[in-house]
Amino acid sequence: MDDQRSPPPSSATSRFERRHSSRTSSHRARPTRSCRSFEAWLGEARACEVSAVETFAEGLEQDGAAVRAALTTPWRDAQAEDQITKLKLLKRQMYGRANFDLFRRRVLLTI
């Protein structure tokens, strides 16, 4: 049986793996006052020579205003997402059981 080995990783891939492994897994996204670390990462990602990472960085750069706002503002949409989840749960429970009036009443009493 032939020993089939994958080719050695390119220098770009190994650089990306080193950068990725240097990040701690406990690092969480949290609001900050500046986007310097994001800008630095974006520059590294654009120059890393891994096409998937470069494409991802381009997408983030195109939506840069939204990304910067998400990093710098303290607001989150968790409360809205919670309400939407409750509404979807009620909708699934009521499917095929009653008319819209009962569904509306149940939604208003729950929320």
Buried (B, 14 or more C-beta within 10 A) or exposed (E): EEEEEEEEEEEBBEBBEEBEEEEEEEEEEEEEEEBEEBEEBBEBBBEBEBEEBBEEBEEBEEEBEEBBEBBEEEEEEEEEEEEEEEEEEBEEEBEEEEEEEEBEEBBEEEE
